[in-house]
Amino acid sequence: MTPAWIFPEFSPVGVDLAGAEAVARYDHNQGTDPERDNALLDRLGVGPGTRLVDLACGTGSLVVEAARRGADVHGVDVGEEMLAFTRRRAADAGVDVSLHHAGFLSYELTGPPADVVTTRSALHQLPEFWKQAALLRIAGYVHAGGLLYVWDLMFSFPPAEYAEQVQRMIDELGRPDGGADGAGFTRADFEAHVREEFSTYSWILEGLIERAGFTVEEAAFPRPTHGEFVCRRR
């Protein structure tokens, strides 16, 4: 039985992605790019037999590309419509993926430990306390020496610059509300993210990762509001 005090991860904050139409729009807006997915899989050494868990797999672009390589792929998401979209994408590609209706705090990997765990644009769904819990759970099913990859909206700017940096992100990345052309999210999407979700400073997230039993081997911040960590299980 799930304790009453557990964070309600099946009721995600921010933009509502419960419907099929919303999920299809999300897939379009995020700019799915198999080339970019494969570049990441190359970096993480994913190939035949690699056991990969993609947490908050979304519409499944990464898990499908990993499955094309012969990896043992597990896609995890709290959204049933996300999993349905991923299932169709995998069927269209002619590959097999294992899909799990679960989240950071409820997923349990059975069988051998994972070689690689990825999570992109998702850890911000959890407040700091629950980010730490999620990272500890991940560390429990990644073998020693295995990899964790995190990409997210995170803040590497000096805290005193928060107002101007957030506004700059919204002005530069947010397409006009109601604009339907091209990929990308609207100004209102970014505003809701900052207001309602739980993106945090990169140095806080790095500390949580280290305390969960990982060593950060690579960190990159292509924008002051976005970044990635490549981490190895100690």
C-alpha positions in Angstrom: 0.0 0.0 0.0 1.3 3.5 -0.9 1.6 5.7 2.2 -0.7 8.7 2.2 2.3 11.1 2.5 3.9 10.1 -0.9 4.1 12.8 -3.5 1.2 12.5 -6.0 3.3 11.8 -9.1 0.4 10.5 -11.1 -1.1 14.1 -11.0 1.8 15.9 -12.7 2.0 19.7 -12.3 2.1 22.2 -15.2 0.7 21.6 -18.7 -2.1 19.0 -18.9 -1.0 16.1 -21.1 -3.8 13.7 -20.3 -5.4 13.6 -23.7 -4.2 12.1 -27.0 -4.4 15.5 -28.8 -2.3 17.2 -26.1 0.3 14.4 -26.3 0.5 14.7 -30.1 0.9 18.5 -29.7 3.6 17.9 -27.1 5.5 15.6 -29.5 5.4 18.2 -32.2 6.4 21.1 -29.9 9.4 19.3 -28.4 10.9 18.8 -31.8 11.5 15.1 -31.8 14.8 14.4 -33.6 16.1 10.9 -34.1 19.5 12.3 -35.0 19.8 14.0 -31.7 18.5 10.9 -29.9 21.2 8.8 -31.5 23.9 11.3 -30.7 23.0 10.9 -27.1 22.9 7.1 -27.3 26.3 7.2 -28.8 27.6 9.3 -26.0 26.2 6.9 -23.4 27.5 3.8 -25.2 24.1 2.2 -25.8 24.2 -0.8 -28.1 23.1 -4.4 -28.4 22.2 -5.8 -24.9 22.5 -2.5 -23.0 19.8 -2.4 -20.4 18.3 1.1 -20.6 15.6 2.7 -18.5 14.1 6.0 -19.8 12.2 7.6 -16.9 9.4 9.9 -18.1 9.9 8.5 -21.6 7.2 10.8 -23.0 6.4 10.0 -26.6 9.2 7.5 -26.8 11.6 8.8 -29.4 14.7 7.8 -27.3 13.5 4.4 -26.4 12.6 3.6 -30.0 16.0 4.6 -31.2 17.7 2.6 -28.4 15.5 -0.5 -29.4 16.6 -0.1 -33.0 20.2 -0.7 -31.7 19.2 -3.9 -29.9 19.1 -2.5 -26.4 16.9 -4.0 -23.7 14.7 -0.9 -23.3 12.3 0.0 -20.5 10.2 3.2 -21.0 8.5 4.6 -17.9 5.8 7.3 -17.7 2.9 8.4 -15.5 0.9 9.3 -18.5 -1.1 6.5 -20.1 -1.5 8.6 -23.3 2.3 9.1 -23.5 2.7 5.3 -23.2 0.1 4.7 -25.9 1.9 7.1 -28.2 5.2 5.4 -27.5 3.6 2.0 -28.2 2.4 3.2 -31.6 5.8 4.7 -32.4 7.6 1.4 -31.5 5.1 -0.6 -33.6 5.6 1.7 -36.6 9.4 1.2 -36.2 9.0 -2.6 -35.8 10.8 -2.7 -32.5 10.0 -4.1 -29.1 10.1 -1.9 -26.0 8.9 -2.7 -22.4 6.6 0.1 -21.2 5.6 0.7 -17.6 2.9 2.9 -16.2 4.9 4.3 -13.2 6.9 7.3 -12.1 10.2 8.2 -10.4 8.8 7.2 -7.0 6.9 4.1 -8.0 8.9 2.4 -10.7 10.7 -0.8 -9.8 13.0 -2.5 -12.2 12.9 -6.3 -12.1 15.7 -8.6 -13.2 19.3 -7.5 -13.7 20.2 -3.9 -12.9 20.3 -1.2 -15.5 23.4 -0.1 -17.4 22.0 3.3 -18.3 19.2 5.4 -16.9 18.0 8.5 -18.8 15.6 11.2 -17.8 15.0 14.3 -19.9 12.8 17.3 -19.1 11.1 15.5 -16.3 12.8 15.7 -12.9 11.4 19.2 -12.5 8.1 17.6 -11.8 9.3 16.8 -8.3 10.2 19.2 -5.4 13.7 18.9 -4.0 12.8 16.5 -1.2 11.3 14.2 -3.8 14.0 14.7 -6.3 16.4 13.3 -3.7 14.1 10.3 -3.1 13.8 9.7 -6.8 17.6 9.7 -7.3 18.1 7.3 -4.4 15.6 5.0 -6.0 17.4 5.2 -9.4 20.7 4.4 -7.6 19.1 1.3 -6.3 18.7 -0.2 -9.7 21.7 1.0 -11.6 24.8 -1.3 -11.3 28.0 0.1 -9.9 29.7 1.9 -12.8 26.4 2.4 -14.7 25.3 5.8 -16.0 22.6 8.3 -15.2 21.9 11.0 -17.8 19.8 14.1 -16.7 18.7 16.9 -19.0 16.3 19.5 -17.7 15.3 23.1 -17.3 17.7 24.1 -14.5 19.3 27.4 -13.5 23.0 28.0 -13.7 22.9 31.8 -13.5 23.7 33.7 -10.3 20.6 33.7 -8.1 20.5 37.5 -7.9 19.8 37.5 -11.7 16.7 35.3 -11.4 14.2 37.8 -12.7 16.0 39.0 -15.8 17.2 35.5 -16.7 13.8 33.9 -16.4 12.2 36.7 -18.5 15.0 36.4 -21.1 14.3 32.7 -21.4 10.6 33.3 -21.9 11.2 36.1 -24.4 13.8 34.1 -26.4 12.3 30.6 -26.4 8.5 31.1 -25.9 6.7 31.3 -29.2 3.6 33.5 -29.3 0.7 32.1 -27.4 -1.7 30.5 -29.9 1.0 30.3 -32.6 0.8 26.8 -34.2 3.6 26.9 -36.7 6.9 25.2 -35.9 8.2 23.3 -32.9 8.6 24.9 -29.5 6.5 25.8 -26.5 4.6 29.0 -26.0 5.3 31.9 -23.6 2.4 30.7 -21.5 4.0 27.2 -21.3 7.2 28.6 -20.0 5.5 31.0 -17.6 3.4 28.1 -16.2 6.6 26.0 -15.8 8.4 28.6 -13.7 5.3 29.4 -11.7 4.0 25.9 -11.0 6.8 23.4 -11.5 10.0 22.7 -9.6 13.0 23.5 -11.7 15.9 24.3 -9.5 19.5 25.6 -9.5 22.1 23.3 -11.1 24.3 23.3 -8.0 21.4 22.1 -5.9 20.6 19.3 -8.4 24.3 18.3 -8.6 24.4 18.0 -4.8 21.3 15.8 -4.8 22.9 13.6 -7.5 26.1 13.2 -5.6 24.3 12.4 -2.3 22.4 9.6 -4.1 25.6 7.8 -4.9 26.6 9.1 -8.3 29.6 11.0 -9.4 29.0 13.8 -12.0 31.5 13.2 -14.8 30.2 15.7 -17.3 28.1 18.9 -16.9 27.1 21.3 -19.6 24.8 24.4 -19.6 24.1 25.5 -23.2 21.8 28.2 -21.7 21.7 29.7 -18.2 18.3 28.0 -17.9 19.0 24.5 -19.3 21.6 21.9 -18.6 22.7 18.3 -18.4 24.6 15.9 -16.2 26.3 12.6 -17.1 26.8 10.7 -13.9 28.3 7.4 -12.9 27.1 5.1 -10.1 29.8 4.8 -7.5 
